[in-house]
Amino acid sequence: MTRGYTTPVTEISEKDFDALVTLALEEDLPAGDITTDSLFGSEEICKADLHAKEDGVLCGLAVLPCLIRKTKAKVTWKPVLVDGDSLSKGTIIGSLEGSLVSVLKMERILLNFIQYLSGIATNANKVAKEFPNLLILDTRKTLPGYRKLAKYAVYTGGGANHRLNLSEMAMLKDNHVAKAGSIQSAVQIVRNANPEKKIELEIDGLLQLDEAIAANPDIILLDNFSDSDTEKAIETIKKNAPGIRIECSGGITPEKLKFLSKFQDIGVSMGYLTHTVKFLDISLDIK
């Protein structure tokens, strides 16, 4: 099962977070760190271990070298683990060695990135592990500027990526269909204008199903369907149009996931993966 409708975000590079790191530094250190600068000298050195304080999945380490470079810190990063590795309480992720002042100034920023992205990866991992036969998809419900990082974290945790942005794949909803006049017209208009792009069609009831199948989109999204209607729709699509992918969304509860897990190759999109995130508890122990 491919873990994404378009090209999944399997890696990130500095260009994906350079502006965010710059903004974080400007936000946190507009005129230096008055506490650290008052108490510590530039000659003082330290070793700081980055370690987990709870179970989870690691994500976001690529930000560290960028942060060190931008702060011109006289610090060396020595990783022990890589993104995607499992964490348990006490696991050492890596260590920073060098200027104590530099480490203190970057501590909160590096933890914010790594805790946030590891929290997303951990969220995705829990659901993907519990329901391995479902394609657990993210959404575009992400913080501005963090879209690619958040989707990378979902993929790192074992989840799958829906479209990265509005330019990557078409998604027809009720207002688009209303403008076109019908489901078939909406699909055909978009396909004629963008023949190389995938098209997803959202429907909200069984009455739209026959026309949706006839329009032959790449994906049919069953939005807020009851369990019984979901089962009918899946059986109908698989029987009459096996080439069309099926996705379920809206009010996805643990009970709904258990119900959907009896089907094979069904996508389930969950905004929860990225918009309801608890920072994973990771600490920097400075010695």
NORBEL-V201890 format. One line per field, one symbol per residue. ss: DSSP state (2 for helix, 1 for strand, 0 for the rest). A space follows every 10 residues. Layout:
ss->???
//
This chain:
ss->0001000000 0002220222 2222222200 0002222220 0000111111 1100011000 0222222222 2000111110 0000011000 0111111112 2222222222 2222222222 2222222222 0001111000 0000002222 2222222001 1000000001 1102222222 0022222222 2220000011 1110022222 2222200011 1110002222 2222222222 0000111110 0002222222 0000011110 0222200000 0111110
//
